[in-house]
Amino acid sequence: MSPQIATTTRVELPELLAFVAERHHVVLLTQRADGSPQLSPVTAGVDDGAIVIATYPERAKAVNLRRNATASVLVLSDEWNGAWVQVDGEAEVIDLPDSVEPLVGYFRSIAGEHSDWDEYREAMVRQGKSLIRVTPTRWGPVATGGFPARLA
C-alpha cells in the first residue's frame, strides 16, 4: 500500500472562495484582550466574497473582533484527512438590525432556501443574532496531510 503524499495547491481568491463554500466546519481564531488566542469551532459559509459566521453579540469571538478586527479561520473538510486551508483576514461584526439580511445570505450559503424567510428573519431578531464577515486578505495553499513526497 502506497503512503498518502501530502499536497499543497496554491489558489487565487475565486478558487479559495469556491473551496470554502463547499465546507462549513471552521475554527475561528481571534485574539483575547491579553493577546492570547481564542479558538471557536463554528459553522461558516461564503457570501459576497467573505466568510460568514453567525454569532451572538456577547460571545467572546464577537467581543474580541470588535477590539481587534484581525481573524484567521481554519477551514476543514468533512473527512478528517480531507483538504483544508487557513485564511487570514479583516473581520467585522454586524449587529441587529443590520445583520438580518446578511444572516439570510449566511443561511443560504450553508443550507439553501428556507421554507419561510419571514419566520427566519423573526427568529434572528428574537434571538438577537449578529453576523461576522471575514474578508480574506491572505491564505495558505489548500493542503492535505500525509507523508512528504520524498517518501513516495
N, C-alpha and C positions, 0 to 999 in steps of 0.2 A: 504494500500500500504506500503510495507516494505521499509525502508530507504536504500539508496545505502551505502554500507560499504566501507570505504577506504581500499585500499590494497597496500602492498609493496612486491615486489618479487626481491630477490637478484639474480643476474645473473653473469655468467662468461663472459669473453671477447667475445667469439664466439656468445653467445646469445645476448649480448649487441649490437654487430655489426649487427646481423640479425634484431633486433628490430629497430635500427636506419635506416637501409637500406630501410625499408618499409615506412619511414616517412621523409618528406622533408621540413617541416616547423620547422625552428630552430631560436632561438635567440642566437646570438654570443655575449659573454661578453669579452671585452678586457679592458686594463687599459690605461687611458689618461696619459700624462706626469706628471700630478699632483697626480696620483694615484687613481683618481676617476673613477668610472665605465663608460664604453662606451658600450651601448647595440645596436645591429644591427639585425633587422629581416632579415633573409637570407634564400635562398634555399640551401639545402645541400644533399649530397649523401654519400655513403661509397665506397671507392676504396682502395684496397691493405691495409686493416687494419686501415685505417684512415678516419675521417670525412672530406669531401672535400667541399669547398665553392669557387665559382668563385667571383672575385672582380676586381677592378682596382687598380693600384699601388698607386695612390694618395688618396684613400679612408682612412678615419680615422682608420678603423679596420686594414688595412694593415700597415699603419704608426705605429700604436700602437704595433702591433705584431713584427715589426722589432726592436722596442725598448725593448719590454718585451714579450718574446715568450710564456708566460702563457696565456691560454684561457680556457673559460668554454662555453659549449653550453647547452641550454635547448631545448631538442627535444620534440616536441609536436605532438600529433595525429591530424588528420584532424578534428575530432569531438572535440568540446571544452571540453567535460567531459571525453575524452579518456585518455589512458595511456600516461605517459611522463617520462622522465629521464634527470637528469643533468649529464653531462660528463665533467670532467676536464682533461686538457692535455697540452702537449707541441705542439706549433704551428710553422709552417714555412710558409713563403710566397715565392712562386716560380714565378718568372717573366719571360717574354719572353727573349730568345727563348725557354728556358727550360720548360715553362708552357704549350706549345701547346699539347703535348701528354698527360700529366696529365689532361688537360681540356677535352680531348676526353674521358678519364676514368670517369671524373665528369659527362659529358653529358650522357654516357651510364648508369651510376648508377641511374640516375633520369628518363631518357626518353627512354632508349634502343638505338637501332641503328638509325643513322642519314641517310637520303636519299642520302647525298653527303658529305662524310668525307673531301674531298679536299676543298669543299666550306666552310665547318665548320671551318677547320683549317685556311683558309684565313681570315674568318670573325674574328676569335680570334686574329690573328696578326693585322688586320686592326683596331680592337677595342682596342688593347693594353692590353689584359686581363692578369690577374695574377690568381694564384690559392693558396688558403690557405689549408694546411693539418694540421688537429688537430689529433695527436696521443694520444689516451686515456691512461691516467695514473691512473685515479681514477674515479669512478662513483658511484652514489647512486643507490638505488633499483629502478626498474621500478615501478611506482606508479600510482594509480588512486585516485581521490578525493572522498570525501563522509564523512559519519559520522564515529566516532570511533566505533570499534567493540562492545564496552560495551553498545552501544545504540541499538543494533540489537534486 
